[in-house]
Amino acid sequence: MSITKMTDVYPTRTGTEVKIIQRQDPVVYGKDKKGPLSVEQLDFFEKNGYLFLENYFTPQEVEELQQEMNRMLEANRGSSASEVILEPDGDDVRSIFAVHQSSSVFEALYKKPKLNEAARQILGSEVYIHQSRINFKPGFAGKEFYWHSDFETWHAEDGMPRMRAFSCSIALTDNYPFNGPLMVMPGSHQKFVSCIGETPDDHYKHSLRKQEYGVPDHDSLTMLAEQYGIETPVGKAGSILLFDCNIMHGSNSNISPYPRSNIFMVFNSVENKLTDPFAAAKPRPEFIAHRS
């Protein structure tokens, strides 16, 4: 049985004109909650839409995560499983989804108190994993992830009602300025860019390799970049980047010899459960957007 669609305060992919909509939701919901993040860190996240923390995991923890990442990569080379996404122009593994369900190591990772408690501080409630994945960017071959707001896709195609989610990106390899790290526009999380173009059926089969619908127009991207600038938070393996669901972000191709691999865990509030998609005929599969 489908869940009833709520009133849409962030319409997208419904018209022929781009609209910039002011954010209607808080950024930090639980400032009064005790946890690992300081008031100063929560204030920074609220203002900028992201927070970068160096050396968040110990060298021993990083080594365990790297070993599991390499094991999963080798186990999934040549796989035809839906959870395994290949690069758009080749057979290199681009992403593996739902890794917190297929790996006991990554299941334990998202349950670590220092991650869950930080998530509860930001979202002000109990949380669950909306999505998990490893993004691999092998040296010379890893392709770009174009500018986008995660929330635009999660809202349009998954039915996420409000902006009460964020991503935690954990560096499993060193992230340099030159090997395709994540770029963010700090402060852009306060503006929602409504995109044009109707969502094709089973869009995820193409968008996870190369997204063409739900990407902002050039004029909007230029406006956001001129207003907010572009920053590239980079650091050693074991660093983490927390970023709001609506911040504009993307990454370049990796033409360096050095791989850039990160695991992403998306925390969503239990009070922000998915409804019917707001701009798609049916929800994306469970391995992309968990509905429980």
N, C-alpha and C positions, 0 to 999 in steps of 0.2 A: 504494500500500500504506500502510495506517495505521501509526502508531507506537504501540507498546504503552503503555497507560496505566500510570503509576507509582502507588505507594502514595500515597494522598491524606492529607496531614497538615493540610490546610486545607479540610475539607468544607464545602460551601455549597450552597444550593438543593436540599437532599436531605431535609429534614425539615420539621416544623411549628413548631419552636422555634428562636428566635434563640440563638446561642452566641457568646461572646467568647473567642477562642483566643489565647493568648500567642504572639508571634512565635517561630518555630523556627529562624530563619536570622539570620546576621550582617547588619549594615547596610552597613558598610564592609569590603570583603574585601581591599583592597590598600594598607593603611597604609604598608607598607614600600616601595611603588613610588614612584619619583621622578616628578614631574609638576608641572603648573601650580598645583595646590591645596596650600596649606600644611597642616601638621599641625593648626593651630588651625581651619582651615576644614573639614578632614575630621572633626575632633572635633565641631564644631558640627553638621555634617550627620548624624553618627552619633547625636547626642543629640536633635536636633530633627526630623530627617527631611527637612530642606530647607536650601538655601543660596542666598541672593540676592546677586548680584554686579552692581553698577552699572557702566555704561560698559564692558561687556565687549567690545563691538565699536566700531570707530572710526566717526565720522560718515560716512566714505566707504563703509565696509562696510554701514552701515545704509541709506544711500541706494540702494545697489545692491539690497539685499534688498527695500526698499519698492517699488522700480520693478518687480521681478519679481513681488511680491505683487499689485500693481495690475494688471499684465499678465494674471496668471492669473485674477484675479477677473473682469476684463472678458471674457476668453476663455471663461469658464465660466458666465456669466449665461445662464439658460435652458437649460443643458445637462441632458440626461437620463442622463449617464454615472453609473455606480454610485459612482464616487469622489467625486461632488459631492453633498453633503448640504444640503438646504434647511431653513430655519427651520420649526418645527412649525406655525405659523399663517400662513405666507406663502411668497413665492417668493424672498426674499432668500437668498443663499448663506450657509449656516451654517458649513460646513467643506469643505475639499478634502483628500482623503487621498492618500497615496503620492506626495507632492510631491517627494521625493528621487529618484524614478524618472522623473517627468514633466518635471522642470526641471533643466537643467544647473547653474543657479545654486544651487539647493538641494542638488543632489548634491554640489557642491563644498563647501557649508556643512558638511555632516555629516562630511566628510573632513578638515576643518581640524584640524591637530594639537592646538591648544589645547582643542578639544572632545573629540577621541578620547582624548587622553592623560588628561584629567580623568575620562573614563568608565572607562578602564582602572584608574586609581587607586581609584575607588569600587568597581568590580566585581571587581578583582583578576584579570582575564583579558583576552583579546581580546574584542572586542564586535562586535555587528552591530545594524542598525536593525530593531527589532521593528515599529515603526509611525512614520509621519510624517504630519503634517497641518497645515494652517493653519486656525485657528478665527477666524472673522470675527465681530465684534460691532458691527454698524453702529449709529450713533447713533439713538436712539429705537426701534430695532427688534430689537436683539440680545437673544435670550432667555437665560435662566439655564441653567447646567449644575448639576444638583442634587448634593448631597453624595454622595460615593462614594469607594471605594478602587479605583484602577485594577486592582490585582492581583486583586480579587474577580472582575472581568469577564475579565481575561486568563487567570486560572486556570480559571474555569467554562466559558468559551466558546472560548478559544484553546488551552487545554492547557499553559499556562505552569506548570511544576512547583513552582518555589520562588521566594522573594522575592530575586531577584538581577537586578533591572532598575530603571531610574529614568528619569524624564522630564526633558528640558531644554526649558524654555519660553523662547523668545527674543521680547522685546517688539519688534514691528515698528511700533507706535505708542506714544505715551506712555500708560502705565498709571496712572490716577488712582484714588483711593479711591472715586470716584463713577461710573466708567464700566464697572462690572462686572468688576473684576480678580479674580484667583484668591485665594481665602481658604484658609488651611490651619490644621489643628489640630496645632501642634508637639508631637511626642512620641507622637501617635496611631498612628504607624507600628509601634509595638510591640504593638498589639492588632489582631487580625483579626476583623472582624464577619461572622459567618456569616449569610447572608440566607436568607429563606424564599421559596417559590414556585418552581415548576418552569419552566425556561427554555423559552419557546415556540419553535417552529420558525422559522428565519430571523429571530430576534429583532433582529438588527442593523438590519434595515430600518426598525424603529420606534425602537429605543433610541438610535440616533445622532441622531435628531431630538428625542426626549424619552424618557428612560429610566424604566421602571416596574418592571423586575425587576433584582435585584442592587443595589438601593438600601437603605441601612440603615434600620431602624425608628427611630421618634422617641425611644424610651427610650434606645437605644444612642447616638444622636447627642447627646442631652442629657447622658448620662454622660460621653462623651468631651469635650464642650465644657466641662463643669464641671471635669473633671480637667486638661485641657490648655490650655483657652482657644482663642481664634481670633485669628489674625494675618493681615494683608493686606500682603504684600511688594509695593511698587509703586515704579516708577521710570520714567525716560525710555526712549525707544526705544533699543535696543542693550543694555539690561540683560538679564540672564538669571536664571532661577529653576530650580535643580536640585531635584527633589523625588522622594523614595522612592516606589516602586511601591505601597506600602501606606498612605501617609499619607492621612488623611481630608481631602478638599478639595472645593471647589465654587465657583461664582460666581453673582452676582446678574444679573438682566437689566440691560441698559444703557438707561436712560431719559434719559441725558444727550445732548447734541448731538455728543459726541466719540466717534468709533469706537475700539474696542479690539481690535486684531488681533495675534495671537501665532502663531508657528510652533512646533510641538511635535515634538521628535525623541525617540523612546523608545529608549534603549540597553539591550540585553539581553546577558548573558554568553553566549559560545559554549558554555559548559558548562551552560547552562540552556535548551537547545533545547526547542521545543514538542513535546508528546506529543498523544494524543487528548484532546479536551475532557473536563474532569472533571464537568461538569454541563450538557451540551448534546449533542444527537443527532449533530451534525457540526460541524467547525471553521468559523469565519467565513472569508470570502474572503481571498485573498492580499493584496489592497490594504489590508485592515485589520490583518492579522496575518501578517507575512512568516515563512515557515516554512523559509527557507534563508538 
